[in-house]
Amino acid sequence: VREADVTGARNVSEVRKLVDESQVELLGEVLRYVLETGKLPPRRSQTEAEGRQYFTMHPVLVDALNRRLGGS
């Protein structure tokens, strides 16, 4: 699990970029772990408090978030 610092993001595109960078970094760590140990890293279930992960954001939500973040 990795949290991405999106404090300075001004729009959804910037949030996605920061999250993508964090995911790539974490993937590299997982791959190194597998190569070094020959095992998968410990797993854990997503908690209800963490919400659900969705891969496509509705355009209305993108617009609303961009307005909230003050960007375009």
Predicted model as a PDB file, atoms N, CA, C, CB and O in Angstrom, pLDDT in the B-factor column:
MODEL        1                                                                  
ATOM      1  N   VAL A   1       0.856  -1.167   0.000  1.00 77.00           N  
ATOM      2  CA  VAL A   1       0.000   0.000   0.000  1.00 77.00           C  
ATOM      3  C   VAL A   1       0.897   1.223   0.000  1.00 77.00           C  
ATOM      4  CB  VAL A   1      -0.971   0.001   1.220  1.00 77.00           C  
ATOM      5  O   VAL A   1       1.886   1.290   0.730  1.00 77.00           O  
ATOM      6  N   ARG A   2       0.538   2.181  -0.825  1.00 82.00           N  
ATOM      7  CA  ARG A   2       1.333   3.404  -0.900  1.00 82.00           C  
ATOM      8  C   ARG A   2       0.387   4.584  -1.045  1.00 82.00           C  
ATOM      9  CB  ARG A   2       2.347   3.352  -2.085  1.00 82.00           C  
ATOM     10  O   ARG A   2      -0.500   4.578  -1.899  1.00 82.00           O  
ATOM     11  N   GLU A   3       0.578   5.599  -0.207  1.00 86.00           N  
ATOM     12  CA  GLU A   3      -0.185   6.836  -0.351  1.00 86.00           C  
ATOM     13  C   GLU A   3       0.624   7.793  -1.213  1.00 86.00           C  
ATOM     14  CB  GLU A   3      -0.515   7.472   1.042  1.00 86.00           C  
ATOM     15  O   GLU A   3       1.845   7.885  -1.090  1.00 86.00           O  
ATOM     16  N   ALA A   4      -0.078   8.499  -2.081  1.00 90.00           N  
ATOM     17  CA  ALA A   4       0.579   9.487  -2.932  1.00 90.00           C  
ATOM     18  C   ALA A   4       0.244  10.880  -2.412  1.00 90.00           C  
ATOM     19  CB  ALA A   4       0.144   9.328  -4.422  1.00 90.00           C  
ATOM     20  O   ALA A   4      -0.915  11.183  -2.127  1.00 90.00           O  
ATOM     21  N   ASP A   5       1.261  11.721  -2.292  1.00 93.00           N  
ATOM     22  CA  ASP A   5       1.043  13.097  -1.861  1.00 93.00           C  
ATOM     23  C   ASP A   5       0.575  13.910  -3.067  1.00 93.00           C  
ATOM     24  CB  ASP A   5       2.343  13.709  -1.236  1.00 93.00           C  
ATOM     25  O   ASP A   5       1.349  14.168  -3.989  1.00 93.00           O  
ATOM     26  N   VAL A   6      -0.679  14.306  -3.053  1.00 93.00           N  
ATOM     27  CA  VAL A   6      -1.251  15.072  -4.164  1.00 93.00           C  
ATOM     28  C   VAL A   6      -1.593  16.496  -3.723  1.00 93.00           C  
ATOM     29  CB  VAL A   6      -2.510  14.369  -4.711  1.00 93.00           C  
ATOM     30  O   VAL A   6      -2.427  17.161  -4.337  1.00 93.00           O  
ATOM     31  N   THR A   7      -0.947  16.951  -2.664  1.00 92.00           N  
ATOM     32  CA  THR A   7      -1.244  18.254  -2.078  1.00 92.00           C  
ATOM     33  C   THR A   7      -1.173  19.384  -3.095  1.00 92.00           C  
ATOM     34  CB  THR A   7      -0.293  18.535  -0.945  1.00 92.00           C  
ATOM     35  O   THR A   7      -2.042  20.255  -3.098  1.00 92.00           O  
ATOM     36  N   GLY A   8      -0.176  19.394  -3.946  1.00 91.00           N  
ATOM     37  CA  GLY A   8       0.008  20.502  -4.886  1.00 91.00           C  
ATOM     38  C   GLY A   8      -0.726  20.345  -6.199  1.00 91.00           C  
ATOM     39  O   GLY A   8      -0.611  21.210  -7.067  1.00 91.00           O  
ATOM     40  N   ALA A   9      -1.474  19.273  -6.374  1.00 94.00           N  
ATOM     41  CA  ALA A   9      -2.159  19.039  -7.646  1.00 94.00           C  
ATOM     42  C   ALA A   9      -3.241  20.083  -7.868  1.00 94.00           C  
ATOM     43  CB  ALA A   9      -2.767  17.629  -7.683  1.00 94.00           C  
ATOM     44  O   ALA A   9      -4.003  20.409  -6.958  1.00 94.00           O  
ATOM     45  N   ARG A  10      -3.301  20.610  -9.103  1.00 93.00           N  
ATOM     46  CA  ARG A  10      -4.287  21.633  -9.437  1.00 93.00           C  
ATOM     47  C   ARG A  10      -5.440  21.094 -10.269  1.00 93.00           C  
ATOM     48  CB  ARG A  10      -3.624  22.760 -10.175  1.00 93.00           C  
ATOM     49  O   ARG A  10      -6.440  21.783 -10.469  1.00 93.00           O  
ATOM     50  N   ASN A  11      -5.304  19.856 -10.757  1.00 91.00           N  
ATOM     51  CA  ASN A  11      -6.383  19.273 -11.544  1.00 91.00           C  
ATOM     52  C   ASN A  11      -6.258  17.754 -11.527  1.00 91.00           C  
ATOM     53  CB  ASN A  11      -6.362  19.811 -12.998  1.00 91.00           C  
ATOM     54  O   ASN A  11      -5.286  17.209 -11.005  1.00 91.00           O  
ATOM     55  N   VAL A  12      -7.236  17.087 -12.096  1.00 89.00           N  
ATOM     56  CA  VAL A  12      -7.284  15.625 -12.073  1.00 89.00           C  
ATOM     57  C   VAL A  12      -6.084  15.025 -12.796  1.00 89.00           C  
ATOM     58  CB  VAL A  12      -8.585  15.124 -12.707  1.00 89.00           C  
ATOM     59  O   VAL A  12      -5.541  14.012 -12.355  1.00 89.00           O  
ATOM     60  N   SER A  13      -5.669  15.632 -13.890  1.00 90.00           N  
ATOM     61  CA  SER A  13      -4.517  15.101 -14.628  1.00 90.00           C  
ATOM     62  C   SER A  13      -3.268  15.072 -13.760  1.00 90.00           C  
ATOM     63  CB  SER A  13      -4.257  15.935 -15.884  1.00 90.00           C  
ATOM     64  O   SER A  13      -2.497  14.114 -13.801  1.00 90.00           O  
ATOM     65  N   GLU A  14      -3.072  16.129 -12.972  1.00 93.00           N  
ATOM     66  CA  GLU A  14      -1.911  16.163 -12.086  1.00 93.00           C  
ATOM     67  C   GLU A  14      -2.031  15.135 -10.966  1.00 93.00           C  
ATOM     68  CB  GLU A  14      -1.740  17.557 -11.494  1.00 93.00           C  
ATOM     69  O   GLU A  14      -1.034  14.523 -10.585  1.00 93.00           O  
ATOM     70  N   VAL A  15      -3.237  14.937 -10.434  1.00 92.00           N  
ATOM     71  CA  VAL A  15      -3.454  13.904  -9.416  1.00 92.00           C  
ATOM     72  C   VAL A  15      -3.118  12.541  -9.997  1.00 92.00           C  
ATOM     73  CB  VAL A  15      -4.918  13.928  -8.898  1.00 92.00           C  
ATOM     74  O   VAL A  15      -2.394  11.759  -9.382  1.00 92.00           O  
ATOM     75  N   ARG A  16      -3.644  12.258 -11.183  1.00 90.00           N  
ATOM     76  CA  ARG A  16      -3.393  10.954 -11.817  1.00 90.00           C  
ATOM     77  C   ARG A  16      -1.904  10.736 -12.060  1.00 90.00           C  
ATOM     78  CB  ARG A  16      -4.160  10.844 -13.145  1.00 90.00           C  
ATOM     79  O   ARG A  16      -1.397   9.632 -11.862  1.00 90.00           O  
ATOM     80  N   LYS A  17      -1.197  11.794 -12.493  1.00 92.00           N  
ATOM     81  CA  LYS A  17       0.240  11.680 -12.755  1.00 92.00           C  
ATOM     82  C   LYS A  17       0.983  11.318 -11.470  1.00 92.00           C  
ATOM     83  CB  LYS A  17       0.794  13.000 -13.345  1.00 92.00           C  
ATOM     84  O   LYS A  17       1.830  10.426 -11.469  1.00 92.00           O  
ATOM     85  N   LEU A  18       0.667  12.007 -10.384  1.00 93.00           N  
ATOM     86  CA  LEU A  18       1.332  11.719  -9.111  1.00 93.00           C  
ATOM     87  C   LEU A  18       1.025  10.312  -8.613  1.00 93.00           C  
ATOM     88  CB  LEU A  18       0.915  12.738  -8.060  1.00 93.00           C  
ATOM     89  O   LEU A  18       1.907   9.625  -8.097  1.00 93.00           O  
ATOM     90  N   VAL A  19      -0.222   9.884  -8.766  1.00 91.00           N  
ATOM     91  CA  VAL A  19      -0.601   8.530  -8.353  1.00 91.00           C  
ATOM     92  C   VAL A  19       0.091   7.497  -9.233  1.00 91.00           C  
ATOM     93  CB  VAL A  19      -2.135   8.348  -8.416  1.00 91.00           C  
ATOM     94  O   VAL A  19       0.583   6.486  -8.732  1.00 91.00           O  
ATOM     95  N   ASP A  20       0.132   7.742 -10.548  1.00 90.00           N  
ATOM     96  CA  ASP A  20       0.812   6.813 -11.456  1.00 90.00           C  
ATOM     97  C   ASP A  20       2.287   6.664 -11.089  1.00 90.00           C  
ATOM     98  CB  ASP A  20       0.678   7.294 -12.910  1.00 90.00           C  
ATOM     99  O   ASP A  20       2.818   5.553 -11.079  1.00 90.00           O  
ATOM    100  N   GLU A  21       2.948   7.785 -10.787  1.00 92.00           N  
ATOM    101  CA  GLU A  21       4.361   7.725 -10.403  1.00 92.00           C  
ATOM    102  C   GLU A  21       4.546   6.901  -9.137  1.00 92.00           C  
ATOM    103  CB  GLU A  21       4.923   9.138 -10.196  1.00 92.00           C  
ATOM    104  O   GLU A  21       5.494   6.123  -9.033  1.00 92.00           O  
ATOM    105  N   SER A  22       3.653   7.067  -8.186  1.00 92.00           N  
ATOM    106  CA  SER A  22       3.722   6.303  -6.940  1.00 92.00           C  
ATOM    107  C   SER A  22       3.509   4.816  -7.201  1.00 92.00           C  
ATOM    108  CB  SER A  22       2.681   6.818  -5.935  1.00 92.00           C  
ATOM    109  O   SER A  22       4.182   3.974  -6.606  1.00 92.00           O  
ATOM    110  N   GLN A  23       2.569   4.494  -8.094  1.00 90.00           N  
ATOM    111  CA  GLN A  23       2.295   3.093  -8.418  1.00 90.00           C  
ATOM    112  C   GLN A  23       3.489   2.432  -9.098  1.00 90.00           C  
ATOM    113  CB  GLN A  23       1.064   2.987  -9.315  1.00 90.00           C  
ATOM    114  O   GLN A  23       3.810   1.281  -8.805  1.00 90.00           O  
ATOM    115  N   VAL A  24       4.147   3.151 -10.002  1.00 91.00           N  
ATOM    116  CA  VAL A  24       5.317   2.598 -10.690  1.00 91.00           C  
ATOM    117  C   VAL A  24       6.441   2.347  -9.694  1.00 91.00           C  
ATOM    118  CB  VAL A  24       5.795   3.550 -11.811  1.00 91.00           C  
ATOM    119  O   VAL A  24       7.115   1.318  -9.758  1.00 91.00           O  
ATOM    120  N   GLU A  25       6.644   3.283  -8.777  1.00 92.00           N  
ATOM    121  CA  GLU A  25       7.671   3.114  -7.747  1.00 92.00           C  
ATOM    122  C   GLU A  25       7.376   1.888  -6.888  1.00 92.00           C  
ATOM    123  CB  GLU A  25       7.762   4.373  -6.862  1.00 92.00           C  
ATOM    124  O   GLU A  25       8.272   1.094  -6.602  1.00 92.00           O  
ATOM    125  N   LEU A  26       6.129   1.737  -6.482  1.00 92.00           N  
ATOM    126  CA  LEU A  26       5.741   0.595  -5.655  1.00 92.00           C  
ATOM    127  C   LEU A  26       5.884  -0.715  -6.428  1.00 92.00           C  
ATOM    128  CB  LEU A  26       4.296   0.760  -5.158  1.00 92.00           C  
ATOM    129  O   LEU A  26       6.320  -1.718  -5.862  1.00 92.00           O  
ATOM    130  N   LEU A  27       5.529  -0.719  -7.699  1.00 90.00           N  
ATOM    131  CA  LEU A  27       5.685  -1.925  -8.516  1.00 90.00           C  
ATOM    132  C   LEU A  27       7.149  -2.340  -8.567  1.00 90.00           C  
ATOM    133  CB  LEU A  27       5.145  -1.693  -9.944  1.00 90.00           C  
ATOM    134  O   LEU A  27       7.466  -3.526  -8.480  1.00 90.00           O  
ATOM    135  N   GLY A  28       8.044  -1.360  -8.707  1.00 92.00           N  
ATOM    136  CA  GLY A  28       9.479  -1.666  -8.705  1.00 92.00           C  
ATOM    137  C   GLY A  28       9.916  -2.309  -7.396  1.00 92.00           C  
ATOM    138  O   GLY A  28      10.719  -3.243  -7.393  1.00 92.00           O  
ATOM    139  N   GLU A  29       9.387  -1.809  -6.286  1.00 93.00           N  
ATOM    140  CA  GLU A  29       9.714  -2.388  -4.980  1.00 93.00           C  
ATOM    141  C   GLU A  29       9.199  -3.818  -4.870  1.00 93.00           C  
ATOM    142  CB  GLU A  29       9.127  -1.531  -3.852  1.00 93.00           C  
ATOM    143  O   GLU A  29       9.883  -4.686  -4.328  1.00 93.00           O  
ATOM    144  N   VAL A  30       8.000  -4.064  -5.381  1.00 93.00           N  
ATOM    145  CA  VAL A  30       7.437  -5.416  -5.345  1.00 93.00           C  
ATOM    146  C   VAL A  30       8.280  -6.360  -6.194  1.00 93.00           C  
ATOM    147  CB  VAL A  30       5.973  -5.413  -5.838  1.00 93.00           C  
ATOM    148  O   VAL A  30       8.577  -7.479  -5.775  1.00 93.00           O  
ATOM    149  N   LEU A  31       8.663  -5.915  -7.378  1.00 92.00           N  
ATOM    150  CA  LEU A  31       9.483  -6.770  -8.245  1.00 92.00           C  
ATOM    151  C   LEU A  31      10.831  -7.081  -7.610  1.00 92.00           C  
ATOM    152  CB  LEU A  31       9.694  -6.103  -9.605  1.00 92.00           C  
ATOM    153  O   LEU A  31      11.303  -8.216  -7.678  1.00 92.00           O  
ATOM    154  N   ARG A  32      11.457  -6.076  -6.989  1.00 94.00           N  
ATOM    155  CA  ARG A  32      12.727  -6.332  -6.300  1.00 94.00           C  
ATOM    156  C   ARG A  32      12.538  -7.341  -5.171  1.00 94.00           C  
ATOM    157  CB  ARG A  32      13.314  -5.020  -5.744  1.00 94.00           C  
ATOM    158  O   ARG A  32      13.372  -8.227  -4.979  1.00 94.00           O  
ATOM    159  N   TYR A  33      11.446  -7.208  -4.427  1.00 94.00           N  
ATOM    160  CA  TYR A  33      11.153  -8.138  -3.333  1.00 94.00           C  
ATOM    161  C   TYR A  33      11.029  -9.564  -3.873  1.00 94.00           C  
ATOM    162  CB  TYR A  33       9.851  -7.724  -2.596  1.00 94.00           C  
ATOM    163  O   TYR A  33      11.599 -10.500  -3.312  1.00 94.00           O  
ATOM    164  N   VAL A  34      10.282  -9.718  -4.964  1.00 94.00           N  
ATOM    165  CA  VAL A  34      10.081 -11.056  -5.543  1.00 94.00           C  
ATOM    166  C   VAL A  34      11.415 -11.627  -6.014  1.00 94.00           C  
ATOM    167  CB  VAL A  34       9.071 -11.001  -6.724  1.00 94.00           C  
ATOM    168  O   VAL A  34      11.707 -12.798  -5.771  1.00 94.00           O  
ATOM    169  N   LEU A  35      12.226 -10.813  -6.685  1.00 93.00           N  
ATOM    170  CA  LEU A  35      13.515 -11.301  -7.171  1.00 93.00           C  
ATOM    171  C   LEU A  35      14.453 -11.674  -6.024  1.00 93.00           C  
ATOM    172  CB  LEU A  35      14.172 -10.250  -8.055  1.00 93.00           C  
ATOM    173  O   LEU A  35      15.197 -12.650  -6.118  1.00 93.00           O  
ATOM    174  N   GLU A  36      14.415 -10.897  -4.947  1.00 96.00           N  
ATOM    175  CA  GLU A  36      15.318 -11.150  -3.825  1.00 96.00           C  
ATOM    176  C   GLU A  36      14.867 -12.320  -2.956  1.00 96.00           C  
ATOM    177  CB  GLU A  36      15.438  -9.909  -2.975  1.00 96.00           C  
ATOM    178  O   GLU A  36      15.708 -13.048  -2.426  1.00 96.00           O  
ATOM    179  N   THR A  37      13.567 -12.515  -2.800  1.00 96.00           N  
ATOM    180  CA  THR A  37      13.072 -13.537  -1.879  1.00 96.00           C  
ATOM    181  C   THR A  37      12.485 -14.760  -2.574  1.00 96.00           C  
ATOM    182  CB  THR A  37      12.038 -12.941  -0.984  1.00 96.00           C  
ATOM    183  O   THR A  37      12.370 -15.828  -1.972  1.00 96.00           O  
ATOM    184  N   GLY A  38      12.116 -14.600  -3.834  1.00 95.00           N  
ATOM    185  CA  GLY A  38      11.447 -15.688  -4.538  1.00 95.00           C  
ATOM    186  C   GLY A  38      10.005 -15.873  -4.097  1.00 95.00           C  
ATOM    187  O   GLY A  38       9.377 -16.878  -4.429  1.00 95.00           O  
ATOM    188  N   LYS A  39       9.477 -14.909  -3.351  1.00 95.00           N  
ATOM    189  CA  LYS A  39       8.116 -14.994  -2.837  1.00 95.00           C  
ATOM    190  C   LYS A  39       7.349 -13.719  -3.172  1.00 95.00           C  
ATOM    191  CB  LYS A  39       8.123 -15.236  -1.315  1.00 95.00           C  
ATOM    192  O   LYS A  39       7.937 -12.674  -3.452  1.00 95.00           O  
ATOM    193  N   LEU A  40       6.028 -13.830  -3.136  1.00 92.00           N  
ATOM    194  CA  LEU A  40       5.198 -12.638  -3.237  1.00 92.00           C  
ATOM    195  C   LEU A  40       5.217 -11.914  -1.899  1.00 92.00           C  
ATOM    196  CB  LEU A  40       3.745 -12.997  -3.654  1.00 92.00           C  
ATOM    197  O   LEU A  40       5.340 -12.556  -0.856  1.00 92.00           O  
ATOM    198  N   PRO A  41       5.098 -10.589  -1.910  1.00 93.00           N  
ATOM    199  CA  PRO A  41       5.064  -9.873  -0.629  1.00 93.00           C  
ATOM    200  C   PRO A  41       3.802 -10.215   0.148  1.00 93.00           C  
ATOM    201  CB  PRO A  41       5.148  -8.354  -0.856  1.00 93.00           C  
ATOM    202  O   PRO A  41       2.830 -10.706  -0.426  1.00 93.00           O  
ATOM    203  N   PRO A  42       3.813  -9.957   1.453  1.00 91.00           N  
ATOM    204  CA  PRO A  42       2.612 -10.226   2.246  1.00 91.00           C  
ATOM    205  C   PRO A  42       1.419  -9.461   1.688  1.00 91.00           C  
ATOM    206  CB  PRO A  42       2.842  -9.850   3.720  1.00 91.00           C  
ATOM    207  O   PRO A  42       1.542  -8.322   1.239  1.00 91.00           O  
ATOM    208  N   ARG A  43       0.271 -10.109   1.726  1.00 89.00           N  
ATOM    209  CA  ARG A  43      -0.947  -9.479   1.216  1.00 89.00           C  
ATOM    210  C   ARG A  43      -1.816  -9.025   2.377  1.00 89.00           C  
ATOM    211  CB  ARG A  43      -1.731 -10.448   0.302  1.00 89.00           C  
ATOM    212  O   ARG A  43      -1.689  -9.493   3.508  1.00 89.00           O  
ATOM    213  N   ARG A  44      -2.695  -8.104   2.054  1.00 85.00           N  
ATOM    214  CA  ARG A  44      -3.711  -7.706   3.013  1.00 85.00           C  
ATOM    215  C   ARG A  44      -4.946  -7.293   2.230  1.00 85.00           C  
ATOM    216  CB  ARG A  44      -3.208  -6.549   3.938  1.00 85.00           C  
ATOM    217  O   ARG A  44      -4.850  -6.819   1.098  1.00 85.00           O  
ATOM    218  N   SER A  45      -6.081  -7.476   2.833  1.00 85.00           N  
ATOM    219  CA  SER A  45      -7.328  -7.103   2.186  1.00 85.00           C  
ATOM    220  C   SER A  45      -7.552  -5.607   2.326  1.00 85.00           C  
ATOM    221  CB  SER A  45      -8.508  -7.885   2.781  1.00 85.00           C  
ATOM    222  O   SER A  45      -7.119  -4.985   3.295  1.00 85.00           O  
ATOM    223  N   GLN A  46      -8.233  -5.045   1.343  1.00 81.00           N  
ATOM    224  CA  GLN A  46      -8.598  -3.637   1.407  1.00 81.00           C  
ATOM    225  C   GLN A  46      -9.693  -3.478   2.450  1.00 81.00           C  
ATOM    226  CB  GLN A  46      -9.063  -3.104   0.014  1.00 81.00           C  
ATOM    227  O   GLN A  46     -10.661  -4.238   2.473  1.00 81.00           O  
ATOM    228  N   THR A  47      -9.530  -2.483   3.311  1.00 85.00           N  
ATOM    229  CA  THR A  47     -10.531  -2.267   4.343  1.00 85.00           C  
ATOM    230  C   THR A  47     -11.698  -1.447   3.789  1.00 85.00           C  
ATOM    231  CB  THR A  47      -9.907  -1.562   5.560  1.00 85.00           C  
ATOM    232  O   THR A  47     -11.553  -0.723   2.804  1.00 85.00           O  
ATOM    233  N   GLU A  48     -12.835  -1.573   4.430  1.00 86.00           N  
ATOM    234  CA  GLU A  48     -14.008  -0.814   4.006  1.00 86.00           C  
ATOM    235  C   GLU A  48     -13.746   0.686   4.094  1.00 86.00           C  
ATOM    236  CB  GLU A  48     -15.226  -1.190   4.860  1.00 86.00           C  
ATOM    237  O   GLU A  48     -14.237   1.454   3.266  1.00 86.00           O  
ATOM    238  N   ALA A  49     -12.974   1.104   5.096  1.00 87.00           N  
ATOM    239  CA  ALA A  49     -12.676   2.520   5.278  1.00 87.00           C  
ATOM    240  C   ALA A  49     -11.844   3.094   4.134  1.00 87.00           C  
ATOM    241  CB  ALA A  49     -11.951   2.727   6.586  1.00 87.00           C  
ATOM    242  O   ALA A  49     -11.857   4.303   3.906  1.00 87.00           O  
ATOM    243  N   GLU A  50     -11.123   2.237   3.414  1.00 83.00           N  
ATOM    244  CA  GLU A  50     -10.305   2.704   2.296  1.00 83.00           C  
ATOM    245  C   GLU A  50     -11.142   2.945   1.039  1.00 83.00           C  
ATOM    246  CB  GLU A  50      -9.202   1.693   1.999  1.00 83.00           C  
ATOM    247  O   GLU A  50     -10.641   3.472   0.046  1.00 83.00           O  
ATOM    248  N   GLY A  51     -12.394   2.564   1.086  1.00 81.00           N  
ATOM    249  CA  GLY A  51     -13.262   2.782  -0.062  1.00 81.00           C  
ATOM    250  C   GLY A  51     -13.047   1.739  -1.140  1.00 81.00           C  
ATOM    251  O   GLY A  51     -12.452   0.686  -0.912  1.00 81.00           O  
ATOM    252  N   ARG A  52     -13.543   2.060  -2.308  1.00 76.00           N  
ATOM    253  CA  ARG A  52     -13.413   1.162  -3.460  1.00 76.00           C  
ATOM    254  C   ARG A  52     -12.552   1.831  -4.513  1.00 76.00           C  
ATOM    255  CB  ARG A  52     -14.804   0.789  -4.047  1.00 76.00           C  
ATOM    256  O   ARG A  52     -12.516   3.057  -4.619  1.00 76.00           O  
ATOM    257  N   GLN A  53     -11.865   1.018  -5.283  1.00 71.00           N  
ATOM    258  CA  GLN A  53     -11.025   1.545  -6.341  1.00 71.00           C  
ATOM    259  C   GLN A  53     -11.758   1.423  -7.666  1.00 71.00           C  
ATOM    260  CB  GLN A  53      -9.670   0.810  -6.391  1.00 71.00           C  
ATOM    261  O   GLN A  53     -12.251   0.355  -8.029  1.00 71.00           O  
ATOM    262  N   TYR A  54     -11.817   2.529  -8.371  1.00 66.00           N  
ATOM    263  CA  TYR A  54     -12.420   2.561  -9.695  1.00 66.00           C  
ATOM    264  C   TYR A  54     -11.374   3.048 -10.674  1.00 66.00           C  
ATOM    265  CB  TYR A  54     -13.685   3.468  -9.727  1.00 66.00           C  
ATOM    266  O   TYR A  54     -10.488   3.822 -10.311  1.00 66.00           O  
ATOM    267  N   PHE A  55     -11.471   2.599 -11.907  1.00 70.00           N  
ATOM    268  CA  PHE A  55     -10.437   2.916 -12.883  1.00 70.00           C  
ATOM    269  C   PHE A  55     -10.842   3.994 -13.874  1.00 70.00           C  
ATOM    270  CB  PHE A  55     -10.061   1.686 -13.626  1.00 70.00           C  
ATOM    271  O   PHE A  55      -9.995   4.507 -14.605  1.00 70.00           O  
ATOM    272  N   THR A  56     -12.107   4.342 -13.911  1.00 78.00           N  
ATOM    273  CA  THR A  56     -12.562   5.387 -14.812  1.00 78.00           C  
ATOM    274  C   THR A  56     -13.388   6.388 -14.025  1.00 78.00           C  
ATOM    275  CB  THR A  56     -13.378   4.797 -15.987  1.00 78.00           C  
ATOM    276  O   THR A  56     -14.334   6.023 -13.329  1.00 78.00           O  
ATOM    277  N   MET A  57     -13.017   7.651 -14.146  1.00 77.00           N  
ATOM    278  CA  MET A  57     -13.758   8.693 -13.446  1.00 77.00           C  
ATOM    279  C   MET A  57     -14.751   9.320 -14.419  1.00 77.00           C  
ATOM    280  CB  MET A  57     -12.794   9.771 -12.854  1.00 77.00           C  
ATOM    281  O   MET A  57     -14.389   9.692 -15.536  1.00 77.00           O  
ATOM    282  N   HIS A  58     -15.981   9.433 -13.997  1.00 82.00           N  
ATOM    283  CA  HIS A  58     -17.024  10.017 -14.831  1.00 82.00           C  
ATOM    284  C   HIS A  58     -16.650  11.466 -15.166  1.00 82.00           C  
ATOM    285  CB  HIS A  58     -18.409   9.950 -14.117  1.00 82.00           C  
ATOM    286  O   HIS A  58     -16.145  12.181 -14.301  1.00 82.00           O  
ATOM    287  N   PRO A  59     -16.890  11.907 -16.404  1.00 87.00           N  
ATOM    288  CA  PRO A  59     -16.533  13.273 -16.801  1.00 87.00           C  
ATOM    289  C   PRO A  59     -17.112  14.363 -15.896  1.00 87.00           C  
ATOM    290  CB  PRO A  59     -16.990  13.514 -18.204  1.00 87.00           C  
ATOM    291  O   PRO A  59     -16.462  15.386 -15.679  1.00 87.00           O  
ATOM    292  N   VAL A  60     -18.316  14.164 -15.367  1.00 86.00           N  
ATOM    293  CA  VAL A  60     -18.909  15.154 -14.469  1.00 86.00           C  
ATOM    294  C   VAL A  60     -18.076  15.270 -13.192  1.00 86.00           C  
ATOM    295  CB  VAL A  60     -20.372  14.776 -14.128  1.00 86.00           C  
ATOM    296  O   VAL A  60     -17.873  16.368 -12.674  1.00 86.00           O  
ATOM    297  N   LEU A  61     -17.594  14.129 -12.689  1.00 83.00           N  
ATOM    298  CA  LEU A  61     -16.744  14.147 -11.500  1.00 83.00           C  
ATOM    299  C   LEU A  61     -15.401  14.798 -11.795  1.00 83.00           C  
ATOM    300  CB  LEU A  61     -16.534  12.729 -10.972  1.00 83.00           C  
ATOM    301  O   LEU A  61     -14.874  15.537 -10.963  1.00 83.00           O  
ATOM    302  N   VAL A  62     -14.841  14.532 -12.972  1.00 85.00           N  
ATOM    303  CA  VAL A  62     -13.578  15.160 -13.362  1.00 85.00           C  
ATOM    304  C   VAL A  62     -13.743  16.675 -13.370  1.00 85.00           C  
ATOM    305  CB  VAL A  62     -13.111  14.653 -14.755  1.00 85.00           C  
ATOM    306  O   VAL A  62     -12.910  17.396 -12.822  1.00 85.00           O  
ATOM    307  N   ASP A  63     -14.816  17.159 -13.991  1.00 88.00           N  
ATOM    308  CA  ASP A  63     -15.062  18.602 -14.040  1.00 88.00           C  
ATOM    309  C   ASP A  63     -15.215  19.189 -12.638  1.00 88.00           C  
ATOM    310  CB  ASP A  63     -16.315  18.900 -14.872  1.00 88.00           C  
ATOM    311  O   ASP A  63     -14.635  20.232 -12.334  1.00 88.00           O  
ATOM    312  N   ALA A  64     -15.995  18.522 -11.783  1.00 86.00           N  
ATOM    313  CA  ALA A  64     -16.212  19.017 -10.421  1.00 86.00           C  
ATOM    314  C   ALA A  64     -14.904  19.046  -9.640  1.00 86.00           C  
ATOM    315  CB  ALA A  64     -17.243  18.146  -9.688  1.00 86.00           C  
ATOM    316  O   ALA A  64     -14.629  20.015  -8.932  1.00 86.00           O  
ATOM    317  N   LEU A  65     -14.103  18.005  -9.760  1.00 85.00           N  
ATOM    318  CA  LEU A  65     -12.831  17.954  -9.042  1.00 85.00           C  
ATOM    319  C   LEU A  65     -11.874  19.013  -9.569  1.00 85.00           C  
ATOM    320  CB  LEU A  65     -12.198  16.562  -9.161  1.00 85.00           C  
ATOM    321  O   LEU A  65     -11.177  19.667  -8.792  1.00 85.00           O  
ATOM    322  N   ASN A  66     -11.839  19.183 -10.881  1.00 87.00           N  
ATOM    323  CA  ASN A  66     -10.977  20.217 -11.446  1.00 87.00           C  
ATOM    324  C   ASN A  66     -11.381  21.606 -10.942  1.00 87.00           C  
ATOM    325  CB  ASN A  66     -11.030  20.173 -12.978  1.00 87.00           C  
ATOM    326  O   ASN A  66     -10.515  22.423 -10.628  1.00 87.00           O  
ATOM    327  N   ARG A  67     -12.674  21.878 -10.864  1.00 88.00           N  
ATOM    328  CA  ARG A  67     -13.125  23.171 -10.339  1.00 88.00           C  
ATOM    329  C   ARG A  67     -12.692  23.325  -8.886  1.00 88.00           C  
ATOM    330  CB  ARG A  67     -14.664  23.308 -10.459  1.00 88.00           C  
ATOM    331  O   ARG A  67     -12.249  24.397  -8.474  1.00 88.00           O  
ATOM    332  N   ARG A  68     -12.822  22.251  -8.113  1.00 86.00           N  
ATOM    333  CA  ARG A  68     -12.459  22.294  -6.682  1.00 86.00           C  
ATOM    334  C   ARG A  68     -10.967  22.525  -6.507  1.00 86.00           C  
ATOM    335  CB  ARG A  68     -12.872  20.986  -5.975  1.00 86.00           C  
ATOM    336  O   ARG A  68     -10.541  23.228  -5.590  1.00 86.00           O  
ATOM    337  N   LEU A  69     -10.165  21.922  -7.403  1.00 86.00           N  
ATOM    338  CA  LEU A  69      -8.723  22.060  -7.315  1.00 86.00           C  
ATOM    339  C   LEU A  69      -8.236  23.389  -7.915  1.00 86.00           C  
ATOM    340  CB  LEU A  69      -8.051  20.890  -8.019  1.00 86.00           C  
ATOM    341  O   LEU A  69      -7.078  23.772  -7.747  1.00 86.00           O  
ATOM    342  N   GLY A  70      -9.132  24.072  -8.606  1.00 83.00           N  
ATOM    343  CA  GLY A  70      -8.786  25.384  -9.155  1.00 83.00           C  
ATOM    344  C   GLY A  70      -8.068  25.346 -10.468  1.00 83.00           C  
ATOM    345  O   GLY A  70      -7.497  26.354 -10.884  1.00 83.00           O  
ATOM    346  N   GLY A  71      -8.075  24.192 -11.154  1.00 66.00           N  
ATOM    347  CA  GLY A  71      -7.412  24.081 -12.444  1.00 66.00           C  
ATOM    348  C   GLY A  71      -8.382  23.873 -13.562  1.00 66.00           C  
ATOM    349  O   GLY A  71      -9.577  24.130 -13.418  1.00 66.00           O  
ATOM    350  N   SER A  72      -7.874  23.405 -14.681  1.00 55.00           N  
ATOM    351  CA  SER A  72      -8.727  23.166 -15.843  1.00 55.00           C  
ATOM    352  C   SER A  72      -8.869  21.691 -16.132  1.00 55.00           C  
ATOM    353  CB  SER A  72      -8.176  23.876 -17.061  1.00 55.00           C  
ATOM    354  O   SER A  72      -9.556  21.310 -17.080  1.00 55.00           O  
TER     355      SER A  72                                                      
ENDMDL                                                                          
END                                                                             
